Amino acid sequence: MLLMPKEQGKKMKCPKCDSELKKINVKVHGAENKVTSYQCSKCDYFEFEPMSSVKVIEELREAPLKIKQKIVKISQDRLGIYFNNNIIRSLDLKKGEEVYVSIPDKRHIVLEIKN
């Protein structure tokens, strides 16, 4: 476990090779906050700072489910999309259910499940 320095300004040391650790702010895809990581350039040891890690994990949990899908050709002039199992389970979708489709702009499609 990474030990924080007791004195302000004191450099942190790698627990494996005793070299100085460098503080790096790491961007996590889908999160606005960054995670603080302490990394050793000599032995490739790294560890994430717990408080910033928890912040990013909480932020990602609150974000909507976002999964990359491919558009497939169904017939001559028709395209379709398959929903993977995670989407099907999270929305409890069943074959034959109807949905409303709206297009608020050229970059978004909104599906509303009919109850």
N, C-alpha and C positions, 0 to 999 in steps of 0.2 A: 504494500500500500504506500502511496506517495505521502511523505511527511512534509508539512508546510514549515517554512523557516520560522523560528521563534522571533528573530529580530527583523524589523522592517529593513528592506534593502539587501538582506543577506541572500546570496545566490543558492539555488536549490541544486543538489547533487544527484546524479544518477545512482540508483541503488545497485546496479549491476557493475558499472565500471568507474564510478566516482567522478565522472566528468560533469561539467556544468550543464544543466538542463535549460533549454530555450523555451520561453513561453510563446505559444502560437494560438491565435484565434482561428478556429476551423469552421468553415461554412458548411452547414448540413442542408442538403437539398430539401426544399419544402418548408424550411424554418427561417424566420427572420433573425432570431437570436443566433449567436455563434457560441460554440463550445470552446472552452479554454483547455488546451492540451499542453503538457510539458514533455518535450522531446529531447532525446540525446542524439547528437549527430554522429557520435562515434560507434555506438553499439545498436542503434535503431530502437532503443527502449522508448516507450511513450506511455503516458497515462492521462486520462481525462479528469479534469477537476470536477468533483461530484456536484457542486451546486449549479454550475452552468449546464452540466449534462442533464440534470433533472428538469431545468427550465425548458430546454429544447425538447425533451421527451414529452413533457406536458403540452407544449405548443403543438407538437405533431399529433398527439392524441386528439386534440380539439379540432384539427383540420379535417375537412371532409375527405372521404375515401376517393383516391385519384389513381386510376389504373390505365395504363396505355393499352389501347385496343386497335385492331386493324379494321379498315373498311373492306368488305368483300363484295365481289360481283355476284349477284343472284341470277340475273338473266340479262338480256340485251340492254335495257335502259334502267335497270334497277340495281341499287346497291344496298347492302345491309351491314349490320354489325352484330357480332356474337357477344353476349355477356358471359364473362367467366364466372366460375362457381362462387367466388367471393361476393360479387355483385348480386347474384341470384339469391344467395343465402341472406345477405344483409337486408335486402328489400323484400324477401319472401315472395319472389316472383313465381308465377305458375304459367304454364303453356296456355295460350289463348286469352290471357288477360289483356285488357285494352289500356293504352296509355295516351295521354295528350302530348303532342309535340309542339313546342313553340320555339321560335328563332328570334331572340332579342337583338342580335347583331350578327355580323359575318364571322364571328369567332366562337359563338356559343350556341349549343342546342340544349333546350331544357325539356326533360321528360317528366310528366306528372302522372303518377299512378292513379288510375280511376278506381274509386272504392265502391 
